[in-house]
Amino acid sequence: MKSYIALFAASLMCSLSGPVQAGPNTYMCKILQAVELSDSGHFVEHTGIWRWTIGESFTVNRNTGEMIGLPFSTEDWLGGVNVIDRGGDGNSYKALVISGGPNIAVKYIYVTEFQEGMVKSFWGSGDNAVIFSGTCI
């Protein structure tokens, strides 16, 4: 009976995975840290509204730069998503997202695509003063 329950749970999880499923053109990233710039010029742990994102995941389409999941979601960002460098051969993956006006905001993500193995480190900034870091697969 336990094996039937495990099989049902596994099949249910696969059917619900949707856009967070990683593939050859997708990074699935997990946020491990959130920091912000202090008045003294040092990075300090972020204790504000975005602290809940630690442990959360988001995806990055490596071809288009589009991201799904807060705080990096690019949905409704009218200024455009630009893949600056797809990475590889000693280079990192880099993408830049710009909001529409009149108040401009920028998101940036940097993934160590050149890093050996499946797990890659990342850092990025959302549309605020918080810098996030973690790992992607």
C-alpha positions, 0 to 999 in steps of 0.5 A: 500500500505504501508503494501505491501512495508513493507512486501516486504522490510522485505522479501528482508532483510531476503533474503539478510542477509546471513552470518550475521544472528545470530543463536544458534552457532553464535554471531553477534557482534557490535563494539562500541569502538576502543582503542590503547596503547599510548606511555605512557602506557595508552589506548587511543581512536584509531583515525587511519585507523580502526576508521571506524569500530565503529558501524560495525558488524561481526559474530563469529561461536561459534563452529569453531571460524571462524569470518566474517567481518573486522577487525576480519575476519579469511578468509585466515588466514593459521595458524588456528582458535582455540576455547579455551573455548566455555563459559558458567557456569561462563566462557567466550567464547575465541578464538585465530587466528594465521596467517601463517608465516613468520610474525606472527599476532594474533587475539583474542576474548573474549565474556562474555558468562556467562553474563545474558541475550541475550546481551553479552559484548566482547573485542578483538584484530585484527591483529594490535595494536587496541583493539575493544569492544562492544556487541554480541547477 
